[in-house]
């Protein structure tokens, strides 16, 4: 899956679209730092397209197997549990790696036109608990943290799409489902007044600060998405088993 042309095309496509979304900002501020552009990137709706591209490699794989009846061969050879578990794990890994590579590729391209960080960025865009990383030498650590959390979120939403594919076997619905689910969760969280530290939209944007520590905040975010991913992996297993038994 990771070596397929489809995966590579998704990585390049996501990077290109992300870069294009920043073109206007780069024209307005030709001397802007990579940090500034990366922060502005999250203010545009294009940043949510990672949910769409993350599904391409593995999120719709069960849909394709079911429509082609290829799942029958896999189940007869490996069993339902092995088939479902391997499908879910590969789905999470492919989404995680796709977003991880695309984000670093975007940052790499942006470094070709400007500095990683400027001192003026600290006063204009404070980093909260990440303020200690706001310098030319450590800013890459800040990028790494944000990218890890975003990639873990992509893995989770790809598993959600995989589970949905056991209920609605339609590739177009599966591809659109992560974005729909994201907005649904976000709106429900606001309507119910869910605490900010449980808001997935805040967690995925790395705006949650736990105990004022970077390491704890990172582990918390990864733990939330990891735990939710495992829960939906289990849900996918039961949904996959029922769908395959019903034929």
RATADA-V167562 format. One record per pair of residues at least 24 apart in sequence whose ideal C-beta (glycine too) atoms are under 10 Angstrom apart, sorted by the first residue. I is the first residue (numbers start at 1). J is the second residue. D is the distance in Angstrom with one decimal. If there is no record, write none. Layout:
# RATADA-V167562
i=I j=J d=D
i=I j=J d=D
This chain:
# RATADA-V167562
i=1 j=57 d=5.3
i=1 j=58 d=6.2
i=1 j=61 d=7.8
i=1 j=90 d=5.8
i=1 j=91 d=8.7
i=1 j=93 d=8.2
i=1 j=94 d=5.1
i=1 j=97 d=9.4
i=1 j=98 d=9.9
i=2 j=57 d=7.6
i=2 j=58 d=9.8
i=2 j=90 d=8.8
i=2 j=93 d=7.7
i=2 j=94 d=6.3
i=2 j=97 d=6.2
i=2 j=98 d=8.6
i=2 j=101 d=9.6
i=4 j=56 d=9.9
i=4 j=57 d=7.3
i=4 j=94 d=9.3
i=6 j=56 d=6.3
i=6 j=57 d=6.5
i=6 j=94 d=9.9
i=7 j=56 d=7.6
i=7 j=57 d=4.8
i=7 j=58 d=9.1
i=7 j=94 d=6.6
i=7 j=97 d=8.3
i=7 j=98 d=6.6
i=7 j=101 d=9.4
i=8 j=57 d=9.8
i=8 j=98 d=9.5
i=8 j=101 d=9.4
i=9 j=53 d=9.6
i=9 j=56 d=8.2
i=9 j=57 d=9.9
i=10 j=52 d=9.3
i=10 j=53 d=4.9
i=10 j=54 d=8.2
i=10 j=55 d=9.1
i=10 j=56 d=4.4
i=10 j=57 d=6.3
i=10 j=94 d=9.1
i=10 j=95 d=9.7
i=10 j=98 d=5.7
i=10 j=99 d=9.8
i=10 j=101 d=9.8
i=10 j=102 d=8.1
i=11 j=53 d=8.0
i=11 j=56 d=9.6
i=11 j=57 d=9.3
i=11 j=97 d=8.6
i=11 j=98 d=5.7
i=11 j=99 d=8.9
i=11 j=100 d=9.6
i=11 j=101 d=5.3
i=11 j=102 d=5.1
i=11 j=105 d=7.0
i=12 j=101 d=9.7
i=12 j=102 d=8.1
i=12 j=105 d=8.0
i=13 j=49 d=9.1
i=13 j=52 d=9.7
i=13 j=53 d=6.5
i=13 j=56 d=8.6
i=13 j=102 d=8.7
i=14 j=46 d=10.0
i=14 j=49 d=6.7
i=14 j=50 d=6.4
i=14 j=52 d=8.5
i=14 j=53 d=4.1
i=14 j=54 d=8.4
i=14 j=56 d=9.0
i=14 j=98 d=7.1
i=14 j=99 d=7.6
i=14 j=101 d=9.1
i=14 j=102 d=4.3
i=14 j=103 d=8.6
i=14 j=105 d=8.7
i=14 j=106 d=8.4
i=14 j=154 d=10.0
i=15 j=53 d=9.4
i=15 j=101 d=8.4
i=15 j=102 d=4.8
i=15 j=103 d=8.3
i=15 j=104 d=9.3
i=15 j=105 d=4.6
i=15 j=106 d=5.2
i=15 j=107 d=9.8
i=15 j=108 d=9.2
i=15 j=109 d=7.2
i=16 j=102 d=9.4
i=16 j=105 d=9.5
i=16 j=106 d=9.2
i=16 j=109 d=9.3
i=17 j=46 d=6.3
i=17 j=47 d=9.9
i=17 j=49 d=6.0
i=17 j=50 d=9.7
i=17 j=52 d=9.6
i=17 j=53 d=8.3
i=17 j=102 d=9.5
i=17 j=106 d=9.7
i=18 j=44 d=9.3
i=18 j=46 d=6.7
i=18 j=47 d=7.5
i=18 j=49 d=7.7
i=18 j=50 d=8.3
i=18 j=53 d=9.6
i=18 j=102 d=7.1
i=18 j=103 d=8.0
i=18 j=105 d=8.9
i=18 j=106 d=4.9
i=18 j=107 d=9.9
i=18 j=109 d=9.1
i=18 j=110 d=9.7
i=19 j=105 d=9.1
i=19 j=106 d=6.1
i=19 j=109 d=5.9
i=19 j=110 d=7.8
i=20 j=46 d=8.0
i=21 j=45 d=8.7
i=21 j=46 d=3.9
i=21 j=47 d=7.7
i=21 j=49 d=8.6
i=21 j=106 d=10.0
i=22 j=46 d=8.8
i=22 j=106 d=8.6
i=22 j=109 d=9.8
i=22 j=110 d=7.7
i=26 j=110 d=8.5
i=26 j=113 d=7.0
i=26 j=114 d=8.4
i=29 j=114 d=9.2
i=30 j=113 d=8.1
i=30 j=114 d=8.0
i=31 j=113 d=9.4
i=31 j=114 d=6.4
i=31 j=115 d=8.5
i=31 j=118 d=8.1
i=31 j=120 d=9.9
i=32 j=110 d=9.2
i=32 j=113 d=8.9
i=32 j=114 d=6.1
i=32 j=115 d=9.1
i=32 j=118 d=8.1
i=32 j=120 d=9.9
i=32 j=121 d=8.9
i=33 j=110 d=8.8
i=33 j=111 d=9.7
i=33 j=114 d=5.8
i=33 j=115 d=5.1
i=33 j=116 d=6.4
i=33 j=117 d=5.2
i=33 j=118 d=4.5
i=33 j=119 d=9.6
i=33 j=120 d=8.4
i=33 j=121 d=5.7
i=33 j=125 d=9.9
i=33 j=136 d=9.3
i=33 j=139 d=8.6
i=34 j=106 d=9.3
i=34 j=107 d=6.0
i=34 j=108 d=9.4
i=34 j=109 d=9.5
i=34 j=110 d=4.5
i=34 j=111 d=5.7
i=34 j=112 d=9.7
i=34 j=113 d=8.6
i=34 j=114 d=6.2
i=34 j=115 d=7.0
i=34 j=116 d=4.9
i=34 j=117 d=7.1
i=34 j=118 d=9.5
i=34 j=121 d=9.8
i=34 j=139 d=7.9
i=34 j=140 d=9.6
i=34 j=143 d=8.2
i=35 j=107 d=9.6
i=35 j=110 d=9.5
i=35 j=114 d=9.7
i=35 j=115 d=8.7
i=35 j=116 d=6.5
i=35 j=117 d=4.7
i=35 j=118 d=7.6
i=35 j=121 d=5.3
i=35 j=122 d=9.4
i=35 j=125 d=7.6
i=35 j=127 d=8.8
i=35 j=133 d=9.9
i=35 j=134 d=7.7
i=35 j=136 d=9.7
i=35 j=139 d=5.8
i=35 j=142 d=7.6
i=35 j=143 d=8.1
i=36 j=110 d=9.8
i=36 j=114 d=8.7
i=36 j=115 d=9.8
i=36 j=117 d=8.5
i=36 j=118 d=7.4
i=36 j=120 d=8.8
i=36 j=121 d=5.6
i=36 j=124 d=7.7
i=36 j=125 d=6.8
i=37 j=106 d=9.2
i=37 j=107 d=9.2
i=37 j=110 d=5.7
i=37 j=113 d=9.1
i=37 j=114 d=7.8
i=38 j=103 d=8.8
i=38 j=106 d=8.1
i=38 j=107 d=6.9
i=38 j=110 d=7.4
i=38 j=116 d=9.7
i=38 j=139 d=9.6
i=38 j=142 d=9.1
i=38 j=143 d=7.0
i=38 j=146 d=7.9
i=38 j=147 d=9.8
i=39 j=121 d=8.2
i=39 j=124 d=9.3
i=39 j=125 d=5.4
i=39 j=127 d=9.2
i=39 j=146 d=9.7
i=40 j=125 d=9.0
i=41 j=103 d=9.7
i=41 j=106 d=8.1
i=41 j=110 d=9.4
i=42 j=146 d=8.9
i=42 j=150 d=9.5
i=42 j=204 d=9.9
i=42 j=205 d=6.3
i=42 j=206 d=9.2
i=42 j=207 d=9.6
i=47 j=150 d=8.8
i=47 j=204 d=9.9
i=47 j=205 d=9.0
i=48 j=178 d=9.0
i=48 j=179 d=6.1
i=48 j=182 d=6.8
i=48 j=183 d=8.7
i=48 j=201 d=9.9
i=48 j=204 d=9.8
i=49 j=179 d=8.3
i=50 j=95 d=8.9
i=50 j=98 d=8.4
i=50 j=99 d=5.3
i=50 j=102 d=7.5
i=50 j=103 d=8.2
i=50 j=150 d=6.7
i=50 j=151 d=8.7
i=50 j=153 d=8.2
i=50 j=154 d=5.5
i=50 j=157 d=8.8
i=50 j=178 d=9.1
i=50 j=179 d=9.8
i=50 j=204 d=9.4
i=51 j=95 d=9.3
i=51 j=99 d=9.4
i=51 j=153 d=8.5
i=51 j=154 d=6.9
i=51 j=157 d=5.3
i=51 j=158 d=8.4
i=51 j=160 d=9.6
i=51 j=161 d=8.6
i=51 j=175 d=9.5
i=51 j=176 d=9.3
i=51 j=177 d=9.0
i=51 j=178 d=3.9
i=51 j=179 d=5.0
i=51 j=180 d=9.3
i=51 j=181 d=8.5
i=51 j=182 d=6.0
i=51 j=183 d=9.9
i=51 j=204 d=9.6
i=52 j=157 d=9.8
i=52 j=161 d=9.8
i=52 j=175 d=6.3
i=52 j=176 d=7.7
i=52 j=177 d=9.9
i=52 j=178 d=6.9
i=52 j=179 d=6.4
i=53 j=95 d=8.6
i=53 j=98 d=6.4
i=53 j=99 d=7.7
i=53 j=102 d=7.3
i=53 j=154 d=8.3
i=53 j=158 d=9.9
i=53 j=175 d=9.7
i=53 j=178 d=9.9
i=54 j=91 d=9.3
i=54 j=92 d=9.7
i=54 j=94 d=8.1
i=54 j=95 d=3.9
i=54 j=96 d=8.3
i=54 j=97 d=9.8
i=54 j=98 d=5.8
i=54 j=99 d=5.8
i=54 j=102 d=9.3
i=54 j=150 d=9.7
i=54 j=151 d=8.6
i=54 j=153 d=8.8
i=54 j=154 d=3.9
i=54 j=155 d=7.5
i=54 j=156 d=9.5
i=54 j=157 d=6.5
i=54 j=158 d=4.9
i=54 j=161 d=8.4
i=54 j=178 d=7.0
i=55 j=91 d=8.7
i=55 j=94 d=9.6
i=55 j=95 d=7.2
i=55 j=98 d=9.6
i=55 j=154 d=8.8
i=55 j=157 d=7.7
i=55 j=158 d=5.4
i=55 j=160 d=9.3
i=55 j=161 d=4.8
i=55 j=162 d=8.4
i=55 j=164 d=10.0
i=55 j=165 d=9.5
i=55 j=171 d=9.6
i=55 j=174 d=6.6
i=55 j=175 d=5.4
i=55 j=176 d=8.9
i=55 j=177 d=7.8
i=55 j=178 d=5.9
i=55 j=179 d=9.4
i=56 j=94 d=8.6
i=56 j=95 d=8.8
i=56 j=98 d=7.6
i=56 j=158 d=9.1
i=56 j=175 d=7.6
i=57 j=90 d=8.4
i=57 j=91 d=7.7
i=57 j=93 d=9.1
i=57 j=94 d=3.8
i=57 j=95 d=6.8
i=57 j=97 d=8.5
i=57 j=98 d=6.1
i=57 j=158 d=8.1
i=58 j=87 d=7.5
i=58 j=88 d=8.6
i=58 j=89 d=9.3
i=58 j=90 d=5.5
i=58 j=91 d=3.3
i=58 j=92 d=7.6
i=58 j=93 d=7.9
i=58 j=94 d=4.3
i=58 j=95 d=6.5
i=58 j=98 d=9.2
i=58 j=155 d=9.5
i=58 j=158 d=6.1
i=58 j=159 d=8.9
i=58 j=161 d=8.9
i=58 j=162 d=6.9
i=59 j=91 d=5.9
i=59 j=92 d=9.8
i=59 j=94 d=8.5
i=59 j=95 d=7.0
i=59 j=154 d=9.8
i=59 j=157 d=8.2
i=59 j=158 d=4.4
i=59 j=159 d=7.9
i=59 j=160 d=8.4
i=59 j=161 d=3.9
i=59 j=162 d=5.4
i=59 j=163 d=9.6
i=59 j=164 d=8.8
i=59 j=165 d=7.3
i=59 j=171 d=9.6
i=59 j=174 d=6.1
i=59 j=175 d=7.4
i=59 j=177 d=8.3
i=59 j=178 d=7.4
i=60 j=91 d=9.3
i=60 j=158 d=9.4
i=60 j=161 d=7.2
i=60 j=162 d=8.1
i=60 j=165 d=6.5
i=60 j=169 d=10.0
i=60 j=170 d=9.5
i=60 j=171 d=5.1
i=60 j=172 d=9.2
i=60 j=173 d=9.6
i=60 j=174 d=4.8
i=60 j=175 d=6.3
i=60 j=177 d=9.8
i=61 j=87 d=6.3
i=61 j=88 d=10.0
i=61 j=90 d=7.7
i=61 j=91 d=6.6
i=61 j=94 d=8.8
i=61 j=158 d=9.9
i=61 j=162 d=7.4
i=61 j=165 d=8.3
i=61 j=174 d=9.6
i=62 j=87 d=6.2
i=62 j=88 d=9.2
i=62 j=91 d=8.5
i=62 j=161 d=9.5
i=62 j=162 d=6.0
i=62 j=163 d=9.1
i=62 j=164 d=9.8
i=62 j=165 d=4.7
i=62 j=166 d=6.6
i=62 j=169 d=8.1
i=62 j=174 d=8.5
i=62 j=236 d=7.9
i=62 j=239 d=9.1
i=62 j=240 d=6.5
i=62 j=243 d=8.2
i=62 j=244 d=9.6
i=63 j=161 d=9.3
i=63 j=162 d=8.9
i=63 j=164 d=9.5
i=63 j=165 d=4.6
i=63 j=166 d=9.2
i=63 j=168 d=8.9
i=63 j=169 d=5.6
i=63 j=170 d=7.1
i=63 j=171 d=5.0
i=63 j=172 d=9.6
i=63 j=173 d=8.8
i=63 j=174 d=5.5
i=63 j=175 d=9.3
i=64 j=165 d=9.2
i=64 j=169 d=9.8
i=64 j=171 d=7.3
i=64 j=174 d=9.8
i=65 j=165 d=9.4
i=65 j=169 d=10.0
i=65 j=240 d=9.6
i=65 j=244 d=9.5
i=66 j=165 d=7.7
i=66 j=166 d=8.5
i=66 j=169 d=5.3
i=66 j=240 d=9.1
i=66 j=243 d=6.9
i=66 j=244 d=8.0
i=66 j=247 d=9.6
i=67 j=169 d=6.8
i=67 j=170 d=9.3
i=67 j=171 d=8.0
i=69 j=247 d=9.1
i=71 j=240 d=8.2
i=71 j=243 d=8.8
i=71 j=244 d=6.0
i=72 j=244 d=7.9
i=72 j=247 d=9.0
i=74 j=244 d=9.7
i=75 j=240 d=9.3
i=75 j=241 d=9.3
i=75 j=244 d=6.2
i=75 j=245 d=9.9
i=80 j=237 d=8.0
i=80 j=240 d=7.1
i=80 j=241 d=5.1
i=80 j=244 d=6.4
i=80 j=245 d=8.4
i=81 j=237 d=6.8
i=81 j=240 d=9.5
i=81 j=241 d=8.1
i=83 j=237 d=9.2
i=83 j=240 d=7.4
i=83 j=241 d=9.3
i=83 j=244 d=8.3
i=84 j=162 d=9.5
i=84 j=166 d=9.3
i=84 j=233 d=8.1
i=84 j=234 d=9.4
i=84 j=236 d=6.2
i=84 j=237 d=4.2
i=84 j=238 d=8.5
i=84 j=239 d=8.7
i=84 j=240 d=4.4
i=84 j=241 d=6.8
i=84 j=244 d=8.8
i=85 j=233 d=7.2
i=85 j=234 d=9.5
i=85 j=236 d=9.0
i=85 j=237 d=6.7
i=85 j=240 d=9.6
i=87 j=162 d=7.1
i=87 j=233 d=9.3
i=87 j=236 d=7.6
i=87 j=237 d=9.1
i=87 j=240 d=7.4
i=88 j=158 d=9.4
i=88 j=159 d=6.1
i=88 j=162 d=6.3
i=88 j=163 d=8.6
i=88 j=229 d=8.3
i=88 j=230 d=9.1
i=88 j=232 d=8.0
i=88 j=233 d=4.1
i=88 j=234 d=8.8
i=88 j=235 d=9.5
i=88 j=236 d=5.2
i=88 j=237 d=7.2
i=88 j=240 d=8.6
i=89 j=155 d=9.9
i=89 j=159 d=9.4
i=89 j=229 d=9.5
i=89 j=233 d=7.5
i=90 j=162 d=9.8
i=91 j=155 d=7.9
i=91 j=158 d=5.3
i=91 j=159 d=6.0
i=91 j=161 d=8.2
i=91 j=162 d=5.0
i=91 j=163 d=9.8
i=91 j=165 d=9.9
i=91 j=229 d=9.4
i=91 j=233 d=8.7
i=91 j=236 d=8.5
i=92 j=151 d=10.0
i=92 j=152 d=8.9
i=92 j=154 d=8.9
i=92 j=155 d=4.1
i=92 j=156 d=7.6
i=92 j=157 d=10.0
i=92 j=158 d=6.4
i=92 j=159 d=5.6
i=92 j=162 d=8.7
i=92 j=225 d=9.5
i=92 j=226 d=9.2
i=92 j=229 d=5.7
i=92 j=230 d=9.5
i=92 j=232 d=9.5
i=92 j=233 d=7.7
i=93 j=155 d=7.3
i=93 j=158 d=9.5
i=94 j=154 d=9.6
i=94 j=155 d=8.5
i=94 j=158 d=7.4
i=95 j=151 d=7.6
i=95 j=152 d=9.3
i=95 j=153 d=9.2
i=95 j=154 d=4.5
i=95 j=155 d=4.7
i=95 j=156 d=8.4
i=95 j=157 d=7.5
i=95 j=158 d=3.7
i=95 j=159 d=8.1
i=95 j=161 d=9.0
i=95 j=162 d=9.6
i=95 j=178 d=9.3
i=95 j=229 d=9.8
i=96 j=148 d=8.9
i=96 j=150 d=9.5
i=96 j=151 d=4.5
i=96 j=152 d=6.5
i=96 j=153 d=9.3
i=96 j=154 d=6.3
i=96 j=155 d=4.2
i=96 j=156 d=9.3
i=96 j=158 d=8.4
i=96 j=225 d=9.6
i=96 j=229 d=9.6
i=97 j=151 d=7.6
i=97 j=154 d=9.5
i=97 j=155 d=9.0
i=98 j=151 d=8.1
i=98 j=154 d=7.1
i=98 j=155 d=9.4
i=98 j=158 d=8.9
i=99 j=147 d=7.4
i=99 j=148 d=9.7
i=99 j=150 d=5.8
i=99 j=151 d=4.3
i=99 j=152 d=8.9
i=99 j=153 d=8.2
i=99 j=154 d=4.2
i=99 j=155 d=8.1
i=99 j=158 d=9.5
i=100 j=144 d=9.5
i=100 j=147 d=5.9
i=100 j=148 d=7.4
i=100 j=150 d=8.3
i=100 j=151 d=4.3
i=100 j=152 d=9.4
i=100 j=154 d=8.6
i=100 j=155 d=9.7
i=101 j=147 d=9.5
i=101 j=151 d=9.0
i=102 j=147 d=9.2
i=102 j=150 d=9.7
i=102 j=151 d=9.2
i=102 j=154 d=9.5
i=103 j=143 d=7.8
i=103 j=144 d=9.6
i=103 j=146 d=8.0
i=103 j=147 d=4.5
i=103 j=148 d=9.5
i=103 j=150 d=6.5
i=103 j=151 d=7.4
i=103 j=154 d=9.8
i=104 j=140 d=9.7
i=104 j=143 d=7.9
i=104 j=144 d=8.7
i=104 j=147 d=6.6
i=106 j=143 d=10.0
i=106 j=147 d=9.6
i=107 j=139 d=10.0
i=107 j=140 d=8.4
i=107 j=143 d=5.9
i=107 j=144 d=9.9
i=107 j=147 d=8.2
i=111 j=140 d=10.0
i=115 j=139 d=9.5
i=116 j=140 d=7.0
i=116 j=142 d=9.8
i=116 j=143 d=8.5
i=117 j=142 d=8.8
i=117 j=143 d=10.0
i=127 j=206 d=10.0
i=128 j=206 d=9.2
i=128 j=207 d=7.7
i=128 j=208 d=9.8
i=128 j=209 d=5.8
i=128 j=212 d=8.9
i=128 j=214 d=9.6
i=128 j=217 d=9.4
i=129 j=206 d=9.8
i=129 j=208 d=9.8
i=129 j=209 d=4.9
i=129 j=210 d=8.9
i=129 j=211 d=9.2
i=129 j=212 d=5.6
i=129 j=213 d=6.8
i=129 j=214 d=5.6
i=129 j=215 d=10.0
i=129 j=216 d=9.3
i=129 j=217 d=6.5
i=130 j=206 d=8.0
i=130 j=209 d=9.0
i=130 j=214 d=6.5
i=130 j=217 d=9.0
i=132 j=214 d=7.8
i=133 j=214 d=7.6
i=141 j=214 d=8.4
i=142 j=206 d=8.9
i=142 j=214 d=8.9
i=144 j=218 d=9.4
i=145 j=206 d=6.6
i=145 j=214 d=6.8
i=145 j=215 d=9.3
i=145 j=217 d=8.2
i=145 j=218 d=5.5
i=145 j=221 d=8.8
i=145 j=222 d=9.9
i=146 j=204 d=9.6
i=146 j=205 d=8.4
i=146 j=206 d=4.8
i=146 j=218 d=9.6
i=146 j=221 d=9.8
i=147 j=206 d=9.4
i=148 j=206 d=9.2
i=148 j=218 d=6.9
i=148 j=221 d=8.2
i=148 j=222 d=6.9
i=148 j=225 d=10.0
i=149 j=203 d=7.1
i=149 j=204 d=6.4
i=149 j=205 d=8.3
i=149 j=206 d=5.2
i=149 j=208 d=9.2
i=149 j=217 d=8.9
i=149 j=218 d=6.9
i=149 j=220 d=9.7
i=149 j=221 d=4.6
i=149 j=222 d=6.9
i=149 j=224 d=9.5
i=149 j=225 d=7.7
i=150 j=204 d=6.3
i=150 j=205 d=8.4
i=150 j=206 d=7.8
i=150 j=221 d=9.6
i=150 j=225 d=9.8
i=151 j=222 d=9.6
i=151 j=225 d=9.1
i=152 j=203 d=9.3
i=152 j=204 d=8.4
i=152 j=218 d=9.8
i=152 j=221 d=6.9
i=152 j=222 d=5.3
i=152 j=223 d=9.3
i=152 j=224 d=8.5
i=152 j=225 d=4.1
i=152 j=226 d=6.8
i=152 j=228 d=9.6
i=152 j=229 d=7.9
i=153 j=178 d=9.7
i=153 j=182 d=9.0
i=153 j=200 d=7.4
i=153 j=201 d=9.5
i=153 j=203 d=7.4
i=153 j=204 d=4.0
i=153 j=205 d=9.2
i=153 j=206 d=9.9
i=153 j=221 d=8.2
i=153 j=222 d=9.7
i=153 j=224 d=9.1
i=153 j=225 d=5.5
i=153 j=228 d=9.5
i=153 j=229 d=9.7
i=154 j=178 d=8.4
i=154 j=204 d=8.7
i=154 j=225 d=9.0
i=155 j=225 d=6.8
i=155 j=226 d=8.5
i=155 j=228 d=9.8
i=155 j=229 d=5.9
i=156 j=181 d=10.0
i=156 j=200 d=8.4
i=156 j=204 d=8.9
i=156 j=224 d=8.5
i=156 j=225 d=4.5
i=156 j=226 d=8.1
i=156 j=227 d=9.3
i=156 j=228 d=5.2
i=156 j=229 d=4.7
i=156 j=230 d=9.7
i=156 j=231 d=9.5
i=156 j=232 d=7.3
i=157 j=181 d=6.7
i=157 j=182 d=6.7
i=157 j=185 d=9.7
i=157 j=200 d=9.1
i=157 j=204 d=9.0
i=157 j=225 d=9.0
i=157 j=228 d=9.5
i=157 j=229 d=9.2
i=157 j=232 d=9.4
i=158 j=229 d=8.8
i=158 j=232 d=9.6
i=159 j=225 d=9.6
i=159 j=228 d=8.1
i=159 j=229 d=5.0
i=159 j=230 d=8.8
i=159 j=231 d=8.9
i=159 j=232 d=4.5
i=159 j=233 d=6.0
i=159 j=235 d=8.7
i=159 j=236 d=6.7
i=160 j=185 d=9.6
i=160 j=228 d=8.4
i=160 j=229 d=8.7
i=160 j=232 d=5.6
i=160 j=235 d=9.0
i=160 j=236 d=9.1
i=161 j=232 d=9.5
i=161 j=236 d=9.9
i=162 j=232 d=7.7
i=162 j=233 d=8.4
i=162 j=235 d=9.5
i=162 j=236 d=5.4
i=162 j=239 d=9.1
i=162 j=240 d=8.7
i=163 j=231 d=9.7
i=163 j=232 d=5.1
i=163 j=233 d=8.3
i=163 j=234 d=9.4
i=163 j=235 d=5.1
i=163 j=236 d=4.4
i=163 j=237 d=9.3
i=163 j=238 d=9.4
i=163 j=239 d=5.8
i=163 j=240 d=8.6
i=164 j=232 d=9.5
i=164 j=235 d=9.9
i=164 j=236 d=9.2
i=164 j=239 d=8.8
i=165 j=236 d=8.4
i=165 j=239 d=8.5
i=165 j=240 d=8.9
i=165 j=243 d=8.8
i=166 j=235 d=8.5
i=166 j=236 d=6.3
i=166 j=237 d=9.3
i=166 j=238 d=8.5
i=166 j=239 d=3.3
i=166 j=240 d=5.3
i=166 j=241 d=8.9
i=166 j=242 d=7.4
i=166 j=243 d=4.8
i=166 j=244 d=8.9
i=167 j=239 d=6.5
i=167 j=242 d=9.7
i=167 j=243 d=8.2
i=169 j=243 d=7.6
i=197 j=221 d=10.0
i=197 j=224 d=9.2
i=198 j=224 d=8.1
i=200 j=224 d=7.6
i=200 j=225 d=8.3
i=200 j=228 d=8.3
